[in-house]
Amino acid sequence: MTARQIAIDGPAGAGKSTVAKLVAARLDYLYIDTGAMYRAVALCALRRGIAVDDAPALTRLAQEICIELVNEGGEHRVYCNGEDVSAAIRTAEAGNAASPVSAVVGVREALVAQQQRLGERGCVVMDGRDIGTKVLPQAECKVFLTASLETRARRRALELATKGQNVDIAQVRHDMGERDARDSSRAVSPLTQADDAVLLDTSDLTIEQAVERILRLAGR
């Protein structure tokens, strides 16, 4: 029987979103991009001038704003208070702000509660940094997706460049390394591999190879 809940965790640039979307499409499951939810909070905070270390204000923001994940014509869109922020949350600025914002206890509590409600429906593929350990600890299939820092930085730089952003790969690598350290050392729900998760290094895998391995792990 195919797993009804598939949890995919891993560091930035490992290919979680790309792979998770394809796995969900192949299974006709709901794809839930939890990283996009934290990026949406971070983007809103930046726009409102809320400091990334202002925990009370960030907590109120996470509790108040409406984040929607929608599949439109095969594309996954992210809406924040009715605005399509799918492109805006993918900037380097939003990504860097998302890491400290996601470390705020109140922000995580607010978003994890939303994510768990979505996961309870079953037939979901959810990716992030604490899905297998915190959000869906009961998931039948857990994967920790990773790749070398060099590979991840190259992928992220290419992604940003294709969106027309000026890219300094050395800066991307530096920022990604710092984010890895923050995510892994934070006190609340740090980035870590669940004890029962399967480690999958995609450094030398194509996207399709990674997708096929996860589908096999899920029982497809």
PyRosetta script that sets phi, psi and omega in degrees:
from pyrosetta import init, pose_from_sequence

init()
pose = pose_from_sequence("MTARQIAIDGPAGAGKSTVAKLVAARLDYLYIDTGAMYRAVALCALRRGIAVDDAPALTRLAQEICIELVNEGGEHRVYCNGEDVSAAIRTAEAGNAASPVSAVVGVREALVAQQQRLGERGCVVMDGRDIGTKVLPQAECKVFLTASLETRARRRALELATKGQNVDIAQVRHDMGERDARDSSRAVSPLTQADDAVLLDTSDLTIEQAVERILRLAGR")
pose.set_psi(1, 135.4)
pose.set_omega(1, 179.5)
pose.set_phi(2, -71.6)
pose.set_psi(2, 136.1)
pose.set_omega(2, 178.7)
pose.set_phi(3, -56.3)
pose.set_psi(3, 138.3)
pose.set_omega(3, 179.3)
pose.set_phi(4, -88.5)
pose.set_psi(4, -20.2)
pose.set_omega(4, 176.2)
pose.set_phi(5, -127.5)
pose.set_psi(5, 121.3)
pose.set_omega(5, 179.8)
pose.set_phi(6, -117.9)
pose.set_psi(6, 118.6)
pose.set_omega(6, -177.9)
pose.set_phi(7, -107.3)
pose.set_psi(7, 123.9)
pose.set_omega(7, 179.9)
pose.set_phi(8, -122.0)
pose.set_psi(8, 114.7)
pose.set_omega(8, 178.6)
pose.set_phi(9, -113.4)
pose.set_psi(9, 165.6)
pose.set_omega(9, 176.4)
pose.set_phi(10, 156.4)
pose.set_psi(10, 169.2)
pose.set_omega(10, -178.2)
pose.set_phi(11, -75.1)
pose.set_psi(11, 170.4)
pose.set_omega(11, 179.4)
pose.set_phi(12, -59.6)
pose.set_psi(12, 138.8)
pose.set_omega(12, 175.2)
pose.set_phi(13, 81.5)
pose.set_psi(13, 5.4)
pose.set_omega(13, -178.5)
pose.set_phi(14, -78.1)
pose.set_psi(14, -12.4)
pose.set_omega(14, -179.3)
pose.set_phi(15, 97.6)
pose.set_psi(15, 16.7)
pose.set_omega(15, -176.0)
pose.set_phi(16, -57.0)
pose.set_psi(16, -51.5)
pose.set_omega(16, -174.8)
pose.set_phi(17, -63.9)
pose.set_psi(17, -46.3)
pose.set_omega(17, -179.2)
pose.set_phi(18, -60.0)
pose.set_psi(18, -48.1)
pose.set_omega(18, -177.9)
pose.set_phi(19, -68.7)
pose.set_psi(19, -43.8)
pose.set_omega(19, -178.4)
pose.set_phi(20, -62.5)
pose.set_psi(20, -39.8)
pose.set_omega(20, 178.0)
pose.set_phi(21, -59.8)
pose.set_psi(21, -44.3)
pose.set_omega(21, -177.4)
pose.set_phi(22, -69.7)
pose.set_psi(22, -39.1)
pose.set_omega(22, 176.5)
pose.set_phi(23, -61.4)
pose.set_psi(23, -45.4)
pose.set_omega(23, 179.4)
pose.set_phi(24, -61.8)
pose.set_psi(24, -40.9)
pose.set_omega(24, -179.5)
pose.set_phi(25, -65.3)
pose.set_psi(25, -40.8)
pose.set_omega(25, -179.3)
pose.set_phi(26, -66.7)
pose.set_psi(26, -31.9)
pose.set_omega(26, -179.1)
pose.set_phi(27, -94.9)
pose.set_psi(27, -7.2)
pose.set_omega(27, -173.3)
pose.set_phi(28, 59.6)
pose.set_psi(28, 43.6)
pose.set_omega(28, 178.4)
pose.set_phi(29, -103.6)
pose.set_psi(29, 163.9)
pose.set_omega(29, 174.4)
pose.set_phi(30, -78.4)
pose.set_psi(30, 130.0)
pose.set_omega(30, 176.5)
pose.set_phi(31, -97.7)
pose.set_psi(31, 128.4)
pose.set_omega(31, -179.5)
pose.set_phi(32, -121.6)
pose.set_psi(32, 111.0)
pose.set_omega(32, -179.7)
pose.set_phi(33, -93.3)
pose.set_psi(33, 92.8)
pose.set_omega(33, -177.0)
pose.set_phi(34, -68.7)
pose.set_psi(34, -30.2)
pose.set_omega(34, 177.8)
pose.set_phi(35, -61.0)
pose.set_psi(35, -35.8)
pose.set_omega(35, 178.8)
pose.set_phi(36, -64.1)
pose.set_psi(36, -32.6)
pose.set_omega(36, 179.9)
pose.set_phi(37, -67.5)
pose.set_psi(37, -42.2)
pose.set_omega(37, 177.8)
pose.set_phi(38, -68.7)
pose.set_psi(38, -37.4)
pose.set_omega(38, 177.0)
pose.set_phi(39, -63.4)
pose.set_psi(39, -36.7)
pose.set_omega(39, 179.4)
pose.set_phi(40, -64.7)
pose.set_psi(40, -41.7)
pose.set_omega(40, 176.8)
pose.set_phi(41, -63.8)
pose.set_psi(41, -43.3)
pose.set_omega(41, -179.5)
pose.set_phi(42, -62.9)
pose.set_psi(42, -43.2)
pose.set_omega(42, 179.7)
pose.set_phi(43, -61.5)
pose.set_psi(43, -45.4)
pose.set_omega(43, -180.0)
pose.set_phi(44, -62.8)
pose.set_psi(44, -38.5)
pose.set_omega(44, 178.9)
pose.set_phi(45, -65.1)
pose.set_psi(45, -43.1)
pose.set_omega(45, 178.6)
pose.set_phi(46, -61.1)
pose.set_psi(46, -43.7)
pose.set_omega(46, -178.6)
pose.set_phi(47, -66.3)
pose.set_psi(47, -30.8)
pose.set_omega(47, -178.7)
pose.set_phi(48, -93.3)
pose.set_psi(48, 0.6)
pose.set_omega(48, 178.9)
pose.set_phi(49, 74.2)
pose.set_psi(49, 25.5)
pose.set_omega(49, 178.4)
pose.set_phi(50, -87.2)
pose.set_psi(50, 126.3)
pose.set_omega(50, -179.2)
pose.set_phi(51, -66.6)
pose.set_psi(51, 146.1)
pose.set_omega(51, -176.9)
pose.set_phi(52, -72.7)
pose.set_psi(52, -5.5)
pose.set_omega(52, 175.9)
pose.set_phi(53, -111.0)
pose.set_psi(53, 10.8)
pose.set_omega(53, 178.2)
pose.set_phi(54, -90.0)
pose.set_psi(54, 81.2)
pose.set_omega(54, -173.2)
pose.set_phi(55, -57.2)
pose.set_psi(55, -46.3)
pose.set_omega(55, -179.6)
pose.set_phi(56, -60.2)
pose.set_psi(56, -43.7)
pose.set_omega(56, -178.7)
pose.set_phi(57, -68.3)
pose.set_psi(57, -39.6)
pose.set_omega(57, 179.1)
pose.set_phi(58, -66.8)
pose.set_psi(58, -37.9)
pose.set_omega(58, 178.0)
pose.set_phi(59, -63.3)
pose.set_psi(59, -45.9)
pose.set_omega(59, 178.2)
pose.set_phi(60, -60.8)
pose.set_psi(60, -40.9)
pose.set_omega(60, -179.6)
pose.set_phi(61, -61.7)
pose.set_psi(61, -47.1)
pose.set_omega(61, -178.6)
pose.set_phi(62, -63.9)
pose.set_psi(62, -31.4)
pose.set_omega(62, -179.8)
pose.set_phi(63, -78.0)
pose.set_psi(63, -25.2)
pose.set_omega(63, -172.8)
pose.set_phi(64, -95.5)
pose.set_psi(64, -38.0)
pose.set_omega(64, -172.6)
pose.set_phi(65, -75.3)
pose.set_psi(65, 155.1)
pose.set_omega(65, -179.8)
pose.set_phi(66, -106.5)
pose.set_psi(66, 115.7)
pose.set_omega(66, 179.3)
pose.set_phi(67, -110.4)
pose.set_psi(67, 126.8)
pose.set_omega(67, 179.7)
pose.set_phi(68, -124.5)
pose.set_psi(68, 135.0)
pose.set_omega(68, 175.4)
pose.set_phi(69, -108.0)
pose.set_psi(69, 118.4)
pose.set_omega(69, -171.7)
pose.set_phi(70, -127.9)
pose.set_psi(70, 139.5)
pose.set_omega(70, 174.0)
pose.set_phi(71, -97.5)
pose.set_psi(71, 112.7)
pose.set_omega(71, -178.5)
pose.set_phi(72, -118.8)
pose.set_psi(72, 108.1)
pose.set_omega(72, 178.7)
pose.set_phi(73, 59.1)
pose.set_psi(73, 34.9)
pose.set_omega(73, 179.9)
pose.set_phi(74, 88.1)
pose.set_psi(74, -3.8)
pose.set_omega(74, 178.5)
pose.set_phi(75, -107.2)
pose.set_psi(75, 138.9)
pose.set_omega(75, 179.5)
pose.set_phi(76, -90.5)
pose.set_psi(76, 117.9)
pose.set_omega(76, -178.1)
pose.set_phi(77, -112.6)
pose.set_psi(77, 150.1)
pose.set_omega(77, 179.3)
pose.set_phi(78, -118.6)
pose.set_psi(78, 125.3)
pose.set_omega(78, 179.3)
pose.set_phi(79, -115.2)
pose.set_psi(79, 138.1)
pose.set_omega(79, 176.4)
pose.set_phi(80, -125.7)
pose.set_psi(80, 115.3)
pose.set_omega(80, -175.9)
pose.set_phi(81, 51.5)
pose.set_psi(81, 41.3)
pose.set_omega(81, 176.2)
pose.set_phi(82, 86.3)
pose.set_psi(82, -7.9)
pose.set_omega(82, -179.3)
pose.set_phi(83, -98.2)
pose.set_psi(83, 134.6)
pose.set_omega(83, 176.6)
pose.set_phi(84, -75.7)
pose.set_psi(84, 109.6)
pose.set_omega(84, -177.4)
pose.set_phi(85, -112.1)
pose.set_psi(85, 20.2)
pose.set_omega(85, -175.4)
pose.set_phi(86, -54.0)
pose.set_psi(86, -41.3)
pose.set_omega(86, -179.8)
pose.set_phi(87, -82.6)
pose.set_psi(87, -40.8)
pose.set_omega(87, -175.5)
pose.set_phi(88, -62.4)
pose.set_psi(88, -33.5)
pose.set_omega(88, -177.3)
pose.set_phi(89, -78.1)
pose.set_psi(89, -8.5)
pose.set_omega(89, -177.8)
pose.set_phi(90, -94.7)
pose.set_psi(90, 3.8)
pose.set_omega(90, 176.4)
pose.set_phi(91, -71.4)
pose.set_psi(91, 158.4)
pose.set_omega(91, 178.3)
pose.set_phi(92, -61.8)
pose.set_psi(92, -35.9)
pose.set_omega(92, -178.9)
pose.set_phi(93, -62.6)
pose.set_psi(93, -46.1)
pose.set_omega(93, 179.7)
pose.set_phi(94, -66.4)
pose.set_psi(94, -39.3)
pose.set_omega(94, 179.7)
pose.set_phi(95, -64.2)
pose.set_psi(95, -42.9)
pose.set_omega(95, 179.8)
pose.set_phi(96, -67.4)
pose.set_psi(96, -35.2)
pose.set_omega(96, 179.8)
pose.set_phi(97, -73.5)
pose.set_psi(97, -27.3)
pose.set_omega(97, -177.1)
pose.set_phi(98, -64.1)
pose.set_psi(98, -31.9)
pose.set_omega(98, -177.4)
pose.set_phi(99, -64.6)
pose.set_psi(99, -54.6)
pose.set_omega(99, 177.8)
pose.set_phi(100, -66.4)
pose.set_psi(100, -33.5)
pose.set_omega(100, 178.6)
pose.set_phi(101, -63.4)
pose.set_psi(101, -40.7)
pose.set_omega(101, -177.8)
pose.set_phi(102, -71.8)
pose.set_psi(102, -13.3)
pose.set_omega(102, 178.5)
pose.set_phi(103, -83.5)
pose.set_psi(103, -9.6)
pose.set_omega(103, -179.7)
pose.set_phi(104, -75.3)
pose.set_psi(104, 123.6)
pose.set_omega(104, -175.0)
pose.set_phi(105, -53.8)
pose.set_psi(105, -48.2)
pose.set_omega(105, -177.1)
pose.set_phi(106, -63.7)
pose.set_psi(106, -36.0)
pose.set_omega(106, 177.9)
pose.set_phi(107, -65.7)
pose.set_psi(107, -46.5)
pose.set_omega(107, -179.0)
pose.set_phi(108, -63.6)
pose.set_psi(108, -42.0)
pose.set_omega(108, -179.9)
pose.set_phi(109, -60.3)
pose.set_psi(109, -42.7)
pose.set_omega(109, -178.2)
pose.set_phi(110, -66.2)
pose.set_psi(110, -44.6)
pose.set_omega(110, -176.4)
pose.set_phi(111, -78.4)
pose.set_psi(111, -36.4)
pose.set_omega(111, 178.2)
pose.set_phi(112, -61.6)
pose.set_psi(112, -39.1)
pose.set_omega(112, 178.1)
pose.set_phi(113, -60.3)
pose.set_psi(113, -41.9)
pose.set_omega(113, 177.9)
pose.set_phi(114, -64.7)
pose.set_psi(114, -43.6)
pose.set_omega(114, -177.6)
pose.set_phi(115, -64.8)
pose.set_psi(115, -39.8)
pose.set_omega(115, 179.5)
pose.set_phi(116, -66.5)
pose.set_psi(116, -36.7)
pose.set_omega(116, 177.4)
pose.set_phi(117, -63.2)
pose.set_psi(117, -40.2)
pose.set_omega(117, 178.2)
pose.set_phi(118, -66.7)
pose.set_psi(118, -40.9)
pose.set_omega(118, -177.9)
pose.set_phi(119, -67.6)
pose.set_psi(119, -27.7)
pose.set_omega(119, -178.4)
pose.set_phi(120, -62.5)
pose.set_psi(120, -21.6)
pose.set_omega(120, -179.5)
pose.set_phi(121, -69.2)
pose.set_psi(121, -24.0)
pose.set_omega(121, -176.5)
pose.set_phi(122, 80.3)
pose.set_psi(122, 172.9)
pose.set_omega(122, -178.0)
pose.set_phi(123, 54.6)
pose.set_psi(123, 52.7)
pose.set_omega(123, -178.9)
pose.set_phi(124, -130.4)
pose.set_psi(124, 149.2)
pose.set_omega(124, 169.0)
pose.set_phi(125, -118.9)
pose.set_psi(125, 117.5)
pose.set_omega(125, -175.7)
pose.set_phi(126, -122.7)
pose.set_psi(126, 131.7)
pose.set_omega(126, 178.9)
pose.set_phi(127, -122.7)
pose.set_psi(127, 152.3)
pose.set_omega(127, -179.1)
pose.set_phi(128, 173.9)
pose.set_psi(128, -142.1)
pose.set_omega(128, -179.0)
pose.set_phi(129, -123.9)
pose.set_psi(129, -10.4)
pose.set_omega(129, 179.5)
pose.set_phi(130, -140.9)
pose.set_psi(130, 29.8)
pose.set_omega(130, -175.6)
pose.set_phi(131, -70.1)
pose.set_psi(131, -50.1)
pose.set_omega(131, -178.2)
pose.set_phi(132, -72.7)
pose.set_psi(132, -23.3)
pose.set_omega(132, -178.0)
pose.set_phi(133, -97.1)
pose.set_psi(133, -29.2)
pose.set_omega(133, -172.5)
pose.set_phi(134, -125.6)
pose.set_psi(134, -51.0)
pose.set_omega(134, -172.0)
pose.set_phi(135, -76.1)
pose.set_psi(135, -51.2)
pose.set_omega(135, -179.1)
pose.set_phi(136, -127.4)
pose.set_psi(136, 64.8)
pose.set_omega(136, -178.2)
pose.set_phi(137, -64.3)
pose.set_psi(137, -17.0)
pose.set_omega(137, -179.4)
pose.set_phi(138, -93.8)
pose.set_psi(138, 4.2)
pose.set_omega(138, -177.7)
pose.set_phi(139, -56.2)
pose.set_psi(139, 137.4)
pose.set_omega(139, -178.6)
pose.set_phi(140, -71.8)
pose.set_psi(140, -25.8)
pose.set_omega(140, -179.7)
pose.set_phi(141, -129.2)
pose.set_psi(141, 120.1)
pose.set_omega(141, 179.5)
pose.set_phi(142, -125.6)
pose.set_psi(142, 132.0)
pose.set_omega(142, -179.7)
pose.set_phi(143, -130.7)
pose.set_psi(143, 134.8)
pose.set_omega(143, 173.0)
pose.set_phi(144, -106.7)
pose.set_psi(144, 104.9)
pose.set_omega(144, -175.1)
pose.set_phi(145, -93.2)
pose.set_psi(145, 127.2)
pose.set_omega(145, -178.9)
pose.set_phi(146, -144.5)
pose.set_psi(146, 178.0)
pose.set_omega(146, 176.3)
pose.set_phi(147, -167.3)
pose.set_psi(147, 166.1)
pose.set_omega(147, 179.4)
pose.set_phi(148, -63.3)
pose.set_psi(148, 154.4)
pose.set_omega(148, 179.5)
pose.set_phi(149, -58.6)
pose.set_psi(149, -41.5)
pose.set_omega(149, -180.0)
pose.set_phi(150, -60.3)
pose.set_psi(150, -45.0)
pose.set_omega(150, 179.7)
pose.set_phi(151, -64.5)
pose.set_psi(151, -44.1)
pose.set_omega(151, -178.6)
pose.set_phi(152, -65.7)
pose.set_psi(152, -39.9)
pose.set_omega(152, 178.9)
pose.set_phi(153, -65.3)
pose.set_psi(153, -40.3)
pose.set_omega(153, 179.4)
pose.set_phi(154, -64.0)
pose.set_psi(154, -42.1)
pose.set_omega(154, 179.0)
pose.set_phi(155, -64.0)
pose.set_psi(155, -44.8)
pose.set_omega(155, -178.4)
pose.set_phi(156, -66.7)
pose.set_psi(156, -39.6)
pose.set_omega(156, 178.8)
pose.set_phi(157, -62.1)
pose.set_psi(157, -41.1)
pose.set_omega(157, 178.6)
pose.set_phi(158, -65.2)
pose.set_psi(158, -41.9)
pose.set_omega(158, 178.8)
pose.set_phi(159, -59.9)
pose.set_psi(159, -46.1)
pose.set_omega(159, -179.6)
pose.set_phi(160, -67.2)
pose.set_psi(160, -38.7)
pose.set_omega(160, -178.9)
pose.set_phi(161, -64.7)
pose.set_psi(161, -39.0)
pose.set_omega(161, 180.0)
pose.set_phi(162, -67.4)
pose.set_psi(162, -17.5)
pose.set_omega(162, 177.2)
pose.set_phi(163, -95.2)
pose.set_psi(163, 9.6)
pose.set_omega(163, 175.3)
pose.set_phi(164, 83.5)
pose.set_psi(164, 12.4)
pose.set_omega(164, -179.6)
pose.set_phi(165, -91.0)
pose.set_psi(165, 143.2)
pose.set_omega(165, 175.5)
pose.set_phi(166, -69.9)
pose.set_psi(166, 131.3)
pose.set_omega(166, -172.3)
pose.set_phi(167, -126.6)
pose.set_psi(167, 131.1)
pose.set_omega(167, 170.6)
pose.set_phi(168, -114.0)
pose.set_psi(168, 104.4)
pose.set_omega(168, -172.5)
pose.set_phi(169, -61.3)
pose.set_psi(169, -31.3)
pose.set_omega(169, 177.8)
pose.set_phi(170, -64.9)
pose.set_psi(170, -38.6)
pose.set_omega(170, 178.4)
pose.set_phi(171, -69.7)
pose.set_psi(171, -39.4)
pose.set_omega(171, 178.1)
pose.set_phi(172, -60.6)
pose.set_psi(172, -44.2)
pose.set_omega(172, 179.8)
pose.set_phi(173, -63.3)
pose.set_psi(173, -42.6)
pose.set_omega(173, 179.2)
pose.set_phi(174, -62.7)
pose.set_psi(174, -48.9)
pose.set_omega(174, -178.7)
pose.set_phi(175, -62.3)
pose.set_psi(175, -39.4)
pose.set_omega(175, -178.7)
pose.set_phi(176, -67.5)
pose.set_psi(176, -39.3)
pose.set_omega(176, 177.8)
pose.set_phi(177, -63.5)
pose.set_psi(177, -41.7)
pose.set_omega(177, 178.3)
pose.set_phi(178, -66.2)
pose.set_psi(178, -38.2)
pose.set_omega(178, 179.7)
pose.set_phi(179, -67.3)
pose.set_psi(179, -39.4)
pose.set_omega(179, 176.2)
pose.set_phi(180, -55.9)
pose.set_psi(180, -45.6)
pose.set_omega(180, -177.7)
pose.set_phi(181, -64.4)
pose.set_psi(181, -42.8)
pose.set_omega(181, 179.3)
pose.set_phi(182, -64.3)
pose.set_psi(182, -46.2)
pose.set_omega(182, -176.2)
pose.set_phi(183, -65.5)
pose.set_psi(183, -34.9)
pose.set_omega(183, -176.8)
pose.set_phi(184, -81.2)
pose.set_psi(184, -21.8)
pose.set_omega(184, -174.6)
pose.set_phi(185, -107.4)
pose.set_psi(185, -3.2)
pose.set_omega(185, -178.3)
pose.set_phi(186, -64.5)
pose.set_psi(186, 152.3)
pose.set_omega(186, -175.8)
pose.set_phi(187, -72.7)
pose.set_psi(187, -31.2)
pose.set_omega(187, -176.0)
pose.set_phi(188, -105.0)
pose.set_psi(188, 122.5)
pose.set_omega(188, 176.7)
pose.set_phi(189, 44.9)
pose.set_psi(189, 60.7)
pose.set_omega(189, 179.9)
pose.set_phi(190, -66.6)
pose.set_psi(190, 158.2)
pose.set_omega(190, 175.5)
pose.set_phi(191, -67.8)
pose.set_psi(191, 115.3)
pose.set_omega(191, 179.8)
pose.set_phi(192, -156.1)
pose.set_psi(192, 153.7)
pose.set_omega(192, 179.2)
pose.set_phi(193, -81.3)
pose.set_psi(193, 127.8)
pose.set_omega(193, 176.7)
pose.set_phi(194, -63.0)
pose.set_psi(194, 149.4)
pose.set_omega(194, -177.3)
pose.set_phi(195, -58.2)
pose.set_psi(195, -33.0)
pose.set_omega(195, -177.5)
pose.set_phi(196, -103.7)
pose.set_psi(196, 16.8)
pose.set_omega(196, 177.8)
pose.set_phi(197, -89.5)
pose.set_psi(197, 149.8)
pose.set_omega(197, 177.4)
pose.set_phi(198, -93.4)
pose.set_psi(198, 126.9)
pose.set_omega(198, 178.6)
pose.set_phi(199, -78.5)
pose.set_psi(199, 127.2)
pose.set_omega(199, 179.5)
pose.set_phi(200, -130.3)
pose.set_psi(200, 106.9)
pose.set_omega(200, 179.2)
pose.set_phi(201, -89.8)
pose.set_psi(201, 119.9)
pose.set_omega(201, -175.2)
pose.set_phi(202, -99.7)
pose.set_psi(202, 10.2)
pose.set_omega(202, -176.8)
pose.set_phi(203, -52.5)
pose.set_psi(203, -39.7)
pose.set_omega(203, -176.5)
pose.set_phi(204, -115.2)
pose.set_psi(204, 21.1)
pose.set_omega(204, 179.4)
pose.set_phi(205, -110.6)
pose.set_psi(205, 147.8)
pose.set_omega(205, 170.6)
pose.set_phi(206, -79.5)
pose.set_psi(206, 166.3)
pose.set_omega(206, 178.0)
pose.set_phi(207, -59.2)
pose.set_psi(207, -44.6)
pose.set_omega(207, -178.1)
pose.set_phi(208, -63.3)
pose.set_psi(208, -37.8)
pose.set_omega(208, 178.2)
pose.set_phi(209, -64.4)
pose.set_psi(209, -41.2)
pose.set_omega(209, 178.4)
pose.set_phi(210, -64.6)
pose.set_psi(210, -42.5)
pose.set_omega(210, 179.1)
pose.set_phi(211, -61.2)
pose.set_psi(211, -45.9)
pose.set_omega(211, -178.2)
pose.set_phi(212, -62.6)
pose.set_psi(212, -39.3)
pose.set_omega(212, 179.6)
pose.set_phi(213, -64.9)
pose.set_psi(213, -40.3)
pose.set_omega(213, -179.9)
pose.set_phi(214, -69.6)
pose.set_psi(214, -38.5)
pose.set_omega(214, 177.8)
pose.set_phi(215, -62.0)
pose.set_psi(215, -38.8)
pose.set_omega(215, 177.4)
pose.set_phi(216, -66.2)
pose.set_psi(216, -41.4)
pose.set_omega(216, 178.4)
pose.set_phi(217, -63.0)
pose.set_psi(217, -31.5)
pose.set_omega(217, -178.4)
pose.set_phi(218, -81.2)
pose.set_psi(218, -5.8)
pose.set_omega(218, 177.8)
pose.set_phi(219, 92.8)
pose.set_psi(219, 14.1)
pose.set_omega(219, -179.9)
pose.set_phi(220, -83.5)
pose.dump_pdb("model.pdb")
